[in-house]
Amino acid sequence: MTVTNLSTALERIEKTDPSSPLACFRARVPGSVNTMFAGTVLTQRRIEQGDINYLGTFHRDNLPEAREKLREYVSEAA
């Protein structure tokens, strides 16, 4: 789990292989996101249980979707 700003999260997503995507969640720090590997048991459990902070699962092939979703979230937080 890593709490980062939007640009750092997008840089990580841009380099992430589709076989090992990152899940993004809202963070307690305004304008930041919590990123973690989506394939871990803990992360999968959070997603399956409908964690209200879940923003999506992203990798380099769906980077435009990640940009849109994370910018939308940061705009709402501002």
C-alpha positions as CSV (number, residue, x, y, z in Angstrom):
1,M,0.0,0.0,0.0
2,T,1.3,3.4,-1.0
3,V,-0.3,6.8,-0.6
4,T,0.7,9.1,-3.4
5,N,-0.3,12.2,-5.2
6,L,-2.2,11.9,-8.5
7,S,0.9,12.3,-10.8
8,T,2.9,9.6,-8.9
9,A,0.0,7.2,-9.0
10,L,-0.4,7.8,-12.8
11,E,3.3,7.2,-13.3
12,R,3.1,3.9,-11.5
13,I,0.0,2.9,-13.5
14,E,1.8,3.8,-16.8
15,K,4.5,1.3,-16.0
16,T,2.2,-1.4,-14.7
17,D,1.9,-4.6,-16.7
18,P,-1.7,-5.8,-17.3
19,S,-0.8,-9.1,-15.6
20,S,-0.2,-7.4,-12.3
21,P,-2.5,-4.3,-12.1
22,L,-2.7,-1.7,-9.4
23,A,-5.9,-1.1,-7.4
24,C,-6.6,2.5,-6.4
25,F,-8.5,3.6,-3.3
26,R,-9.4,7.0,-1.9
27,A,-6.8,8.1,0.8
28,R,-7.3,10.0,4.0
29,V,-5.0,12.7,2.6
30,P,-7.0,15.0,0.3
31,G,-5.8,14.8,-3.3
32,S,-4.0,11.5,-2.7
33,V,-4.7,8.0,-3.6
34,N,-3.8,4.7,-2.0
35,T,-2.3,2.3,-4.6
36,M,-1.7,-1.4,-4.1
37,F,-1.3,-4.6,-6.1
38,A,-4.7,-5.7,-7.1
39,G,-3.9,-9.4,-7.0
40,T,-3.2,-9.7,-3.3
41,V,-5.7,-11.5,-1.0
42,L,-6.3,-8.4,1.1
43,T,-6.9,-6.2,-2.0
44,Q,-9.2,-8.7,-3.6
45,R,-11.2,-9.0,-0.4
46,R,-11.6,-5.2,-0.2
47,I,-12.8,-5.1,-3.8
48,E,-15.2,-8.1,-3.4
49,Q,-16.7,-6.7,-0.2
50,G,-17.5,-3.4,-2.1
51,D,-15.1,-1.1,-0.3
52,I,-16.5,2.4,-0.7
53,N,-13.0,3.8,-1.2
54,Y,-12.3,1.6,-4.3
55,L,-11.7,3.7,-7.4
56,G,-10.7,1.0,-9.9
57,T,-8.0,-1.4,-11.0
58,F,-5.6,0.0,-13.6
59,H,-2.5,-0.8,-15.7
60,R,-0.7,0.7,-18.7
61,D,-3.3,-0.5,-21.2
62,N,-6.2,1.3,-19.5
63,L,-4.2,4.4,-18.6
64,P,-6.7,6.9,-20.1
65,E,-9.5,5.4,-17.9
66,A,-7.2,5.7,-14.9
67,R,-6.4,9.4,-15.7
68,E,-10.1,10.2,-16.0
69,K,-11.2,8.3,-12.9
70,L,-8.4,9.7,-10.6
71,R,-8.7,13.3,-11.9
72,E,-12.4,13.1,-11.2
73,Y,-11.8,11.9,-7.7
74,V,-9.2,14.6,-7.0
75,S,-11.5,17.2,-8.3
76,E,-14.3,16.0,-6.0
77,A,-12.0,16.1,-3.0
78,A,-10.9,19.7,-3.7
